[in-house]
Amino acid sequence: MPAQAGPAALNAVLALILQKPVRGCTTGKSYQTLLRWRSKKLKQPNATKGHVFAPLDMMLRGDEFVRDWILQERMFVSPKTWPSSILPAFRYSLVPTPRELGSIHFRRHLPTNHKDVIDGYAATMAYCYGLDMDKLSKHLDVALDIFHERMRYFITYMAYERPSFLVWATATDFDRSPLPASWYNLVGGEREARPRLQDSPFVFRPQDLAPWTDSSKILGHLIFNTRKKPRLLTHRRDTHLIEGYDGP
């Protein structure tokens, strides 16, 4: 996404879905402020209405594009599928759904000085959270193909440079999939590592799980020979995001 991503309200919404609190406002208050604008007849994300954050509320009053998104059924409703051009970015045919990927807190796994990754992250999360990418491209005067290109860049980066992403994508149920102690010893020992892996591979530092993803034997076993669990059972994720429209 361009360095000047758009007006203040759009920047605030992007900050929210990137799990980055707006200055002076928690993510919880941000959700509550967005919900203030929604009709009771619309599906509500998994949040309780409460006090609004006045500065964000004022931003929304002046931004028709963001208000239009808030008033649509697809606010915080992810598409069921990815654009076909995005699929080759995933490795080993491990393709999480937009809801699965969009709900994960990736921020601590991203390089803060890598603009292409951050831009791709913003574009990917905008897609996962139900922003109409055609309308967004017109609103920001950015070609839709460029958004898709940046989404591919982000997903490729995560799939190839962040071992935790690849281990998570295998959907392994570590509680029901015994692994050799020697494998666990590569990542801190079974007693410590297994509960953390079951909780979320993303609690590990970015390169902690590299001994596993660098081993074709271990990675192949995780992909093909382990019991699986829904990726949505990952802890520390955004539970406001739901799955709905066919998309893209």
C-alpha positions as CSV (number, residue, x, y, z in Angstrom):
1,M,0.0,0.0,0.0
2,P,1.4,3.4,-0.8
3,A,3.2,5.3,2.0
4,Q,0.2,7.8,2.0
5,A,-2.4,5.1,2.4
6,G,-5.4,7.4,2.4
7,P,-7.3,9.7,4.8
8,A,-7.1,9.4,8.5
9,A,-10.2,7.2,8.9
10,L,-8.8,4.6,6.5
11,N,-5.5,4.6,8.2
12,A,-7.2,4.0,11.5
13,V,-9.2,1.1,10.1
14,L,-6.0,-0.5,8.7
15,A,-4.3,0.0,12.0
16,L,-7.1,-1.8,13.7
17,I,-7.0,-4.9,11.4
18,L,-3.2,-5.0,11.7
19,Q,-3.6,-5.3,15.5
20,K,-1.9,-1.9,15.9
21,P,-3.8,0.4,18.4
22,V,-4.6,3.9,17.2
23,R,-2.8,6.5,19.3
24,G,-4.8,7.0,22.5
25,C,-7.2,4.2,21.7
26,T,-7.2,0.5,22.3
27,T,-8.3,-2.0,19.6
28,G,-11.3,-2.8,21.7
29,K,-12.5,0.8,21.6
30,S,-11.8,1.0,17.9
31,Y,-14.1,-2.0,17.3
32,Q,-16.8,-0.4,19.5
33,T,-16.5,2.9,17.6
34,L,-17.0,1.1,14.3
35,L,-20.0,-0.8,15.6
36,R,-21.6,2.5,16.5
37,W,-22.2,3.2,12.8
38,R,-23.7,-0.2,12.0
39,S,-27.4,-1.0,11.8
40,K,-28.8,-3.5,14.3
41,K,-30.1,-5.4,11.3
42,L,-26.5,-6.1,10.1
43,K,-24.4,-9.0,11.2
44,Q,-22.2,-7.9,14.0
45,P,-18.6,-9.0,14.5
46,N,-17.9,-10.8,17.8
47,A,-17.7,-7.6,19.9
48,T,-19.8,-5.9,22.4
49,K,-21.0,-2.3,21.8
50,G,-19.5,0.1,24.3
51,H,-17.9,3.5,24.6
52,V,-16.8,5.1,21.4
53,F,-13.5,6.8,20.8
54,A,-14.4,10.4,19.9
55,P,-11.4,11.2,17.6
56,L,-12.0,8.1,15.5
57,D,-15.7,8.7,15.5
58,M,-15.0,12.2,14.0
59,M,-12.7,10.7,11.4
60,L,-15.5,8.3,10.3
61,R,-17.9,11.2,9.9
62,G,-15.6,12.6,7.2
63,D,-14.8,9.5,5.3
64,E,-17.6,8.1,3.1
65,F,-15.5,5.2,1.8
66,V,-14.8,3.7,5.3
67,R,-18.4,4.4,6.4
68,D,-19.6,2.5,3.4
69,W,-17.5,-0.5,4.4
70,I,-18.8,-0.4,7.9
71,L,-22.4,-0.5,6.7
72,Q,-21.8,-3.5,4.5
73,E,-22.4,-7.1,5.4
74,R,-18.8,-7.9,4.6
75,M,-17.2,-5.8,7.4
76,F,-15.0,-8.2,9.3
77,V,-16.3,-11.0,7.1
78,S,-13.6,-12.7,5.1
79,P,-14.0,-14.1,1.6
80,K,-13.9,-17.9,1.4
81,T,-11.2,-18.1,-1.2
82,W,-8.1,-16.3,-2.5
83,P,-7.8,-14.6,-5.9
84,S,-6.3,-17.3,-8.2
85,S,-3.2,-15.2,-8.7
86,I,-2.3,-15.5,-5.0
87,L,-2.3,-19.3,-4.7
88,P,1.2,-19.9,-6.1
89,A,2.6,-17.9,-3.2
90,F,1.8,-20.6,-0.7
91,R,4.3,-23.5,-0.3
92,Y,3.5,-27.2,-0.5
93,S,-0.2,-26.6,-1.2
94,L,-0.6,-25.5,2.4
95,V,-3.3,-22.8,1.8
96,P,-5.0,-21.4,4.9
97,T,-8.3,-19.7,4.2
98,P,-8.4,-15.9,4.3
99,R,-10.2,-16.1,7.7
100,E,-7.5,-18.4,9.1
101,L,-4.6,-16.2,7.9
102,G,-6.3,-12.9,8.6
103,S,-7.0,-13.6,12.2
104,I,-3.4,-14.4,13.1
105,H,-1.4,-11.7,14.9
106,F,1.7,-11.4,12.6
107,R,3.1,-8.1,13.6
108,R,5.9,-9.3,15.8
109,H,7.1,-11.6,12.9
110,L,7.4,-8.8,10.4
111,P,10.6,-6.8,9.7
112,T,9.8,-3.2,10.6
113,N,12.2,-1.8,8.0
114,H,11.0,-3.9,5.0
115,K,8.4,-1.7,3.3
116,D,7.4,-4.2,0.7
117,V,6.5,-6.8,3.4
118,I,4.6,-4.2,5.4
119,D,2.7,-3.0,2.4
120,G,1.9,-6.5,1.4
121,Y,0.7,-7.3,4.9
122,A,-1.7,-4.3,4.8
123,A,-3.1,-5.3,1.4
124,T,-3.6,-8.9,2.6
125,M,-5.3,-8.0,5.8
126,A,-7.6,-5.5,4.0
127,Y,-8.7,-8.3,1.7
128,C,-9.1,-10.7,4.6
129,Y,-11.2,-8.2,6.6
130,G,-13.7,-7.7,3.8
131,L,-12.7,-4.4,2.2
132,D,-13.8,-4.3,-1.4
133,M,-10.5,-4.3,-3.2
134,D,-11.9,-2.9,-6.4
135,K,-13.3,0.1,-4.5
136,L,-10.2,0.4,-2.5
137,S,-8.0,0.5,-5.6
138,K,-10.2,3.3,-7.0
139,H,-10.2,5.1,-3.7
140,L,-6.4,5.1,-3.4
141,D,-5.8,5.3,-7.2
142,V,-3.8,2.1,-7.1
143,A,-4.3,-0.6,-9.7
144,L,-5.9,-3.8,-8.4
145,D,-3.0,-5.9,-9.9
146,I,-0.6,-4.0,-7.6
147,F,-2.6,-5.0,-4.5
148,H,-2.5,-8.6,-5.6
149,E,1.2,-8.3,-6.3
150,R,1.8,-7.0,-2.8
151,M,-0.4,-9.7,-1.3
152,R,1.7,-12.4,-3.1
153,Y,4.9,-10.7,-1.9
154,F,3.8,-10.9,1.7
155,I,2.6,-14.5,1.6
156,T,5.7,-15.6,-0.2
157,Y,7.8,-13.8,2.4
158,M,6.0,-15.5,5.3
159,A,6.0,-19.0,3.6
160,Y,9.8,-18.9,2.8
161,E,11.3,-16.6,5.5
162,R,9.2,-17.3,8.6
163,P,9.3,-21.0,9.8
164,S,6.5,-20.4,12.3
165,F,4.2,-19.7,9.4
166,L,5.0,-22.9,7.6
167,V,4.7,-25.0,10.8
168,W,1.3,-23.3,11.5
169,A,0.1,-24.0,8.0
170,T,0.6,-27.7,8.4
171,A,-2.3,-27.6,10.9
172,T,-0.6,-30.2,13.1
173,D,-2.3,-31.2,16.3
174,F,0.8,-31.6,18.5
175,D,-1.2,-33.1,21.4
176,R,-2.3,-36.0,19.2
177,S,0.8,-36.4,17.1
178,P,3.7,-37.9,18.9
179,L,7.1,-36.8,17.6
180,P,10.6,-38.0,18.4
181,A,12.3,-36.4,21.4
182,S,15.3,-35.7,19.1
183,W,13.1,-33.4,17.0
184,Y,11.7,-31.5,20.0
185,N,15.3,-31.1,21.2
186,L,16.0,-29.0,18.1
187,V,13.4,-26.4,19.2
188,G,13.8,-26.3,23.0
189,G,12.7,-29.8,24.2
190,E,9.3,-31.4,24.3
191,R,8.3,-30.3,27.8
192,E,8.6,-26.6,26.8
193,A,8.0,-26.7,23.0
194,R,5.0,-28.9,22.6
195,P,2.5,-26.8,24.7
196,R,3.7,-23.7,22.9
197,L,3.3,-25.3,19.5
198,Q,-0.2,-26.4,20.4
199,D,-1.0,-22.9,21.6
200,S,0.5,-21.2,18.5
201,P,3.7,-21.6,16.6
202,F,3.8,-17.8,16.4
203,V,4.8,-17.6,20.1
204,F,8.2,-18.7,18.9
205,R,10.7,-16.2,17.7
206,P,10.8,-15.9,13.9
207,Q,13.7,-18.3,13.3
208,D,13.3,-20.7,16.3
209,L,11.5,-23.4,14.2
210,A,14.0,-23.2,11.3
211,P,15.6,-26.6,12.3
212,W,12.2,-28.2,11.5
213,T,11.4,-26.4,8.3
214,D,15.0,-26.8,7.0
215,S,14.6,-30.6,7.4
216,S,12.6,-32.2,4.5
217,K,12.1,-35.3,6.8
218,I,10.6,-33.4,9.6
219,L,8.6,-31.0,7.5
220,G,7.3,-33.8,5.3
221,H,6.2,-35.7,8.4
222,L,4.3,-32.6,9.7
223,I,2.6,-32.1,6.4
224,F,1.6,-35.7,5.6
225,N,1.8,-37.9,8.7
226,T,0.4,-35.9,11.6
227,R,-3.1,-35.6,13.0
228,K,-4.7,-32.2,12.1
229,K,-6.6,-29.6,14.0
230,P,-8.5,-26.5,12.7
231,R,-6.1,-23.6,12.3
232,L,-8.8,-21.4,13.9
233,L,-8.0,-23.2,17.2
234,T,-4.7,-21.1,17.2
235,H,-4.6,-19.0,20.4
236,R,-3.8,-15.3,20.3
237,R,-5.8,-14.5,17.2
238,D,-8.5,-12.1,16.3
239,T,-11.9,-13.7,17.1
240,H,-13.8,-10.8,15.5
241,L,-13.2,-12.0,12.0
242,I,-15.8,-14.4,10.5
243,E,-16.1,-16.1,7.2
244,G,-18.9,-15.4,4.8
245,Y,-19.0,-14.3,1.2
246,D,-17.7,-16.4,-1.7
247,G,-15.2,-13.7,-3.0
248,P,-12.8,-12.7,-4.2
